Amino acid sequence: LIKLAVQVETLKKSIRLHLPRSMPDQVILRYALARLPRLLV
């Protein structure tokens, strides 16, 4: 279980998540979120 404080911005065709700079393992989470749209198709 991962608990994060994230600011969510809704755009016309996408959703943007603003992660805190002090969050550990940012690189891993950004990589996973970047690949998410490929998994949903």
MDTraj code that builds the backbone (N, CA, C; nanometers):
import mdtraj as md
import numpy as np

residues = "LEU ILE LYS LEU ALA VAL GLN VAL GLU THR LEU LYS LYS SER ILE ARG LEU HIS LEU PRO ARG SER MET PRO ASP GLN VAL ILE LEU ARG TYR ALA LEU ALA ARG LEU PRO ARG LEU LEU VAL".split()
xyz = np.array([
    [0.0854, -0.1179, 0.0000],
    [0.0000, 0.0000, 0.0000],
    [0.0888, 0.1226, 0.0000],
    [0.0618, 0.2136, -0.0917],
    [0.1377, 0.3380, -0.1013],
    [0.0405, 0.4527, -0.0800],
    [0.0771, 0.5419, 0.0095],
    [-0.0073, 0.6574, 0.0374],
    [0.0672, 0.7821, -0.0068],
    [0.0062, 0.8594, -0.0972],
    [0.0708, 0.9781, -0.1525],
    [-0.0215, 1.0984, -0.1442],
    [0.0390, 1.2150, -0.1319],
    [-0.0352, 1.3402, -0.1460],
    [-0.0038, 1.3912, -0.2853],
    [-0.1029, 1.3896, -0.3723],
    [-0.0828, 1.4239, -0.5128],
    [-0.1853, 1.5284, -0.5529],
    [-0.1402, 1.6279, -0.6278],
    [-0.2318, 1.7261, -0.6842],
    [-0.2732, 1.6753, -0.8217],
    [-0.4033, 1.6653, -0.8455],
    [-0.4553, 1.6123, -0.9709],
    [-0.5093, 1.7277, -1.0549],
    [-0.4639, 1.7336, -1.1800],
    [-0.5084, 1.8365, -1.2743],
    [-0.5753, 1.7652, -1.3914],
    [-0.6999, 1.7992, -1.4181],
    [-0.7753, 1.7364, -1.5267],
    [-0.7705, 1.8265, -1.6499],
    [-0.7231, 1.7706, -1.7597],
    [-0.7162, 1.8415, -1.8865],
    [-0.8210, 1.7834, -1.9808],
    [-0.8279, 1.8327, -2.1038],
    [-0.9301, 1.7833, -2.1975],
    [-0.9189, 1.6342, -2.2238],
    [-0.7974, 1.5867, -2.2570],
    [-0.7809, 1.4464, -2.2938],
    [-0.6879, 1.3699, -2.2015],
    [-0.6485, 1.4296, -2.0909],
    [-0.5555, 1.3601, -2.0022],
    [-0.5697, 1.4090, -1.8588],
    [-0.5030, 1.3396, -1.7716],
    [-0.4972, 1.3754, -1.6300],
    [-0.3507, 1.3906, -1.5938],
    [-0.3162, 1.4985, -1.5280],
    [-0.1776, 1.5235, -1.4883],
    [-0.1681, 1.5158, -1.3357],
    [-0.0716, 1.4369, -1.2888],
    [-0.0477, 1.4228, -1.1454],
    [0.0779, 1.5002, -1.1083],
    [0.0674, 1.5867, -1.0091],
    [0.1822, 1.6617, -0.9597],
    [0.2288, 1.5955, -0.8305],
    [0.3425, 1.5295, -0.8369],
    [0.3975, 1.4569, -0.7232],
    [0.4850, 1.5492, -0.6388],
    [0.4931, 1.5263, -0.5074],
    [0.5820, 1.6069, -0.4241],
    [0.7280, 1.5776, -0.4571],
    [0.8132, 1.6787, -0.4487],
    [0.9549, 1.6625, -0.4809],
    [1.0275, 1.5741, -0.3789],
    [0.9789, 1.5705, -0.2575],
    [1.0466, 1.4946, -0.1522],
    [1.0078, 1.3473, -0.1503],
    [0.9255, 1.3040, -0.2431],
    [0.8787, 1.1662, -0.2446],
    [0.9915, 1.0697, -0.2813],
    [1.0085, 0.9629, -0.2055],
    [1.1104, 0.8640, -0.2421],
    [1.0657, 0.7831, -0.3639],
    [1.1616, 0.7322, -0.4373],
    [1.1358, 0.6466, -0.5537],
    [1.0537, 0.7153, -0.6620],
    [1.0764, 0.8432, -0.6861],
    [1.0041, 0.9159, -0.7902],
    [1.0272, 0.8555, -0.9271],
    [1.1494, 0.8133, -0.9530],
    [1.1832, 0.7612, -1.0857],
    [1.1005, 0.6369, -1.1171],
    [1.0870, 0.5476, -1.0220],
    [1.0119, 0.4238, -1.0440],
    [0.8638, 0.4538, -1.0665],
    [0.8072, 0.5424, -0.9860],
    [0.6655, 0.5748, -1.0001],
    [0.6385, 0.6473, -1.1318],
    [0.7246, 0.7388, -1.1722],
    [0.7066, 0.8083, -1.3003],
    [0.7146, 0.7100, -1.4172],
    [0.8050, 0.6147, -1.4089],
    [0.8176, 0.5134, -1.5142],
    [0.6893, 0.4297, -1.5232],
    [0.6380, 0.3884, -1.4092],
    [0.5160, 0.3075, -1.4068],
    [0.3961, 0.3867, -1.4603],
    [0.3837, 0.5129, -1.4210],
    [0.2717, 0.5950, -1.4673],
    [0.2833, 0.6262, -1.6165],
    [0.4049, 0.6394, -1.6664],
    [0.4237, 0.6658, -1.8092],
    [0.3829, 0.5450, -1.8937],
    [0.3983, 0.4246, -1.8413],
    [0.3631, 0.3036, -1.9152],
    [0.2164, 0.2662, -1.8995],
    [0.1464, 0.3265, -1.8059],
    [0.0078, 0.2921, -1.7784],
    [-0.0836, 0.3043, -1.8999],
    [-0.0770, 0.4114, -1.9802],
    [-0.1666, 0.4184, -2.0968],
    [-0.1478, 0.3014, -2.1946],
    [-0.0285, 0.2492, -2.2061],
    [-0.0053, 0.1346, -2.2956],
    [-0.0738, 0.0089, -2.2443],
    [-0.0862, -0.0028, -2.1138],
    [-0.1490, -0.1213, -2.0549],
    [-0.3006, -0.1179, -2.0667],
    [-0.3580, 0.0008, -2.0780],
    [-0.5032, 0.0144, -2.0820],
    [-0.5625, -0.0097, -2.2197],
    [-0.4804, -0.0077, -2.3226],
    [-0.5305, -0.0248, -2.4593],
    [-0.5520, -0.1697, -2.4919],
])
top = md.Topology()
chain = top.add_chain()
for i, resn in enumerate(residues, 1):
    res = top.add_residue(resn, chain, resSeq=i)
    for name in ("N", "CA", "C"):
        top.add_atom(name, md.element.get_by_symbol(name[0]), res)
traj = md.Trajectory(xyz[None], top)
